[in-house]
Amino acid sequence: MEPLLPEDLYPIEMPPVKAQSNNEGRVLFYSTKHGWYDSMYNNPFFEDTSHWTLLPDKPNVVITNSIKCNKVFDTWCDEQKTSAISREFLFPAFRKGWESRIKNAYN
């Protein structure tokens, strides 16, 4: 007889269904060799997978125009290998151009 499991830990013999997966269709599986891993609810890919449990939904991250501007600028600076001083001087001009681009896109 298998020992009692916590109520949210299920044996692999009772596989998960779509309704039990998170907003990306994933659940958390347990493999005796590899430990915990997440995968699609219908695809435990290790043969020694013995249990599964629920996985929380991935939060919706809202990326504002300001955050997107900063990320694009950082990526551009990394590609151009700019110095920290150059970044300080270039960022205000980049931001003005970004805001102008956003404003003109909606007109």
C-alpha positions as YAML, in Angstrom:
chain: A
units: angstrom
residues:
- id: 1
  name: MET
  ca: [0.00, 0.00, 0.00]
- id: 2
  name: GLU
  ca: [1.34, 3.42, -0.97]
- id: 3
  name: PRO
  ca: [1.75, 5.88, 1.91]
- id: 4
  name: LEU
  ca: [-0.69, 8.75, 2.12]
- id: 5
  name: LEU
  ca: [0.29, 11.72, -0.03]
- id: 6
  name: PRO
  ca: [-0.40, 15.40, 0.58]
- id: 7
  name: GLU
  ca: [-3.73, 16.26, -0.98]
- id: 8
  name: ASP
  ca: [-2.19, 18.23, -3.88]
- id: 9
  name: LEU
  ca: [0.42, 15.59, -4.84]
- id: 10
  name: TYR
  ca: [-0.85, 12.95, -7.23]
- id: 11
  name: PRO
  ca: [0.65, 9.64, -8.43]
- id: 12
  name: ILE
  ca: [1.48, 9.46, -12.14]
- id: 13
  name: GLU
  ca: [-1.07, 6.67, -12.51]
- id: 14
  name: MET
  ca: [-3.68, 9.44, -12.19]
- id: 15
  name: PRO
  ca: [-2.34, 11.74, -14.96]
- id: 16
  name: PRO
  ca: [-3.27, 15.42, -15.04]
- id: 17
  name: VAL
  ca: [-5.84, 16.83, -17.42]
- id: 18
  name: LYS
  ca: [-5.90, 20.24, -19.14]
- id: 19
  name: ALA
  ca: [-8.17, 21.75, -16.46]
- id: 20
  name: GLN
  ca: [-5.52, 21.02, -13.81]
- id: 21
  name: SER
  ca: [-2.70, 22.74, -15.70]
- id: 22
  name: ASN
  ca: [-1.71, 26.38, -15.32]
- id: 23
  name: ASN
  ca: [-2.44, 29.15, -17.85]
- id: 24
  name: GLU
  ca: [0.37, 27.83, -20.10]
- id: 25
  name: GLY
  ca: [-0.82, 24.19, -19.94]
- id: 26
  name: ARG
  ca: [2.00, 23.06, -17.61]
- id: 27
  name: VAL
  ca: [2.18, 21.04, -14.38]
- id: 28
  name: LEU
  ca: [5.04, 20.12, -12.06]
- id: 29
  name: PHE
  ca: [6.28, 16.52, -12.33]
- id: 30
  name: TYR
  ca: [8.63, 14.60, -10.03]
- id: 31
  name: SER
  ca: [11.26, 12.20, -11.36]
- id: 32
  name: THR
  ca: [13.11, 9.94, -8.92]
- id: 33
  name: LYS
  ca: [16.41, 10.50, -10.81]
- id: 34
  name: HIS
  ca: [16.06, 14.15, -11.83]
- id: 35
  name: GLY
  ca: [13.83, 15.71, -9.18]
- id: 36
  name: TRP
  ca: [11.12, 18.29, -9.91]
- id: 37
  name: TYR
  ca: [10.58, 19.57, -13.46]
- id: 38
  name: ASP
  ca: [7.74, 21.29, -15.27]
- id: 39
  name: SER
  ca: [6.33, 20.11, -18.56]
- id: 40
  name: MET
  ca: [3.12, 20.14, -20.56]
- id: 41
  name: TYR
  ca: [0.31, 18.41, -18.64]
- id: 42
  name: ASN
  ca: [0.15, 15.51, -21.11]
- id: 43
  name: ASN
  ca: [3.91, 15.03, -21.58]
- id: 44
  name: PRO
  ca: [5.99, 13.82, -18.62]
- id: 45
  name: PHE
  ca: [9.27, 13.17, -20.46]
- id: 46
  name: PHE
  ca: [11.26, 11.18, -17.88]
- id: 47
  name: GLU
  ca: [10.40, 7.48, -17.66]
- id: 48
  name: ASP
  ca: [10.89, 7.40, -13.90]
- id: 49
  name: THR
  ca: [8.33, 10.16, -13.25]
- id: 50
  name: SER
  ca: [6.34, 9.09, -10.22]
- id: 51
  name: HIS
  ca: [4.21, 12.08, -9.14]
- id: 52
  name: TRP
  ca: [2.84, 15.40, -10.28]
- id: 53
  name: THR
  ca: [1.30, 18.49, -8.70]
- id: 54
  name: LEU
  ca: [-0.25, 21.78, -9.69]
- id: 55
  name: LEU
  ca: [1.91, 24.62, -10.98]
- id: 56
  name: PRO
  ca: [0.87, 28.25, -10.34]
- id: 57
  name: ASP
  ca: [-0.19, 30.44, -13.24]
- id: 58
  name: LYS
  ca: [2.49, 32.60, -14.79]
- id: 59
  name: PRO
  ca: [1.74, 36.22, -13.86]
- id: 60
  name: ASN
  ca: [0.80, 38.68, -16.56]
- id: 61
  name: VAL
  ca: [3.59, 41.21, -16.82]
- id: 62
  name: VAL
  ca: [2.59, 44.58, -18.21]
- id: 63
  name: ILE
  ca: [5.47, 46.23, -20.04]
- id: 64
  name: THR
  ca: [5.02, 49.98, -20.19]
- id: 65
  name: ASN
  ca: [6.47, 52.13, -22.96]
- id: 66
  name: SER
  ca: [9.06, 53.47, -20.52]
- id: 67
  name: ILE
  ca: [10.25, 49.98, -19.56]
- id: 68
  name: LYS
  ca: [10.32, 48.93, -23.22]
- id: 69
  name: CYS
  ca: [12.34, 52.04, -24.09]
- id: 70
  name: ASN
  ca: [14.89, 51.22, -21.37]
- id: 71
  name: LYS
  ca: [15.23, 47.62, -22.55]
- id: 72
  name: VAL
  ca: [15.64, 48.60, -26.20]
- id: 73
  name: PHE
  ca: [18.21, 51.23, -25.24]
- id: 74
  name: ASP
  ca: [20.16, 48.78, -23.07]
- id: 75
  name: THR
  ca: [20.15, 46.20, -25.88]
- id: 76
  name: TRP
  ca: [21.36, 48.78, -28.39]
- id: 77
  name: CYS
  ca: [24.11, 49.97, -26.02]
- id: 78
  name: ASP
  ca: [25.26, 46.39, -25.46]
- id: 79
  name: GLU
  ca: [25.41, 45.76, -29.21]
- id: 80
  name: GLN
  ca: [27.35, 49.01, -29.78]
- id: 81
  name: LYS
  ca: [29.57, 48.42, -26.72]
- id: 82
  name: THR
  ca: [29.01, 51.96, -25.44]
- id: 83
  name: SER
  ca: [30.65, 53.20, -22.26]
- id: 84
  name: ALA
  ca: [28.70, 54.18, -19.14]
- id: 85
  name: ILE
  ca: [29.41, 57.87, -19.82]
- id: 86
  name: SER
  ca: [28.12, 57.56, -23.39]
- id: 87
  name: ARG
  ca: [24.95, 55.96, -22.09]
- id: 88
  name: GLU
  ca: [24.35, 58.90, -19.76]
- id: 89
  name: PHE
  ca: [24.60, 61.37, -22.65]
- id: 90
  name: LEU
  ca: [22.76, 59.28, -25.24]
- id: 91
  name: PHE
  ca: [19.79, 58.21, -23.14]
- id: 92
  name: PRO
  ca: [17.91, 61.56, -23.04]
- id: 93
  name: ALA
  ca: [18.10, 61.85, -26.85]
- id: 94
  name: PHE
  ca: [17.07, 58.21, -27.27]
- id: 95
  name: ARG
  ca: [14.09, 58.72, -24.93]
- id: 96
  name: LYS
  ca: [12.94, 61.85, -26.86]
- id: 97
  name: GLY
  ca: [13.15, 59.91, -30.11]
- id: 98
  name: TRP
  ca: [11.26, 57.00, -28.56]
- id: 99
  name: GLU
  ca: [8.48, 59.26, -27.23]
- id: 100
  name: SER
  ca: [8.24, 60.99, -30.62]
- id: 101
  name: ARG
  ca: [7.99, 57.62, -32.35]
- id: 102
  name: ILE
  ca: [5.21, 56.51, -30.00]
- id: 103
  name: LYS
  ca: [3.30, 59.78, -30.38]
- id: 104
  name: ASN
  ca: [3.55, 59.77, -34.18]
- id: 105
  name: ALA
  ca: [2.52, 56.11, -34.40]
- id: 106
  name: TYR
  ca: [-0.91, 56.93, -32.98]
- id: 107
  name: ASN
  ca: [-1.57, 60.04, -35.12]
...
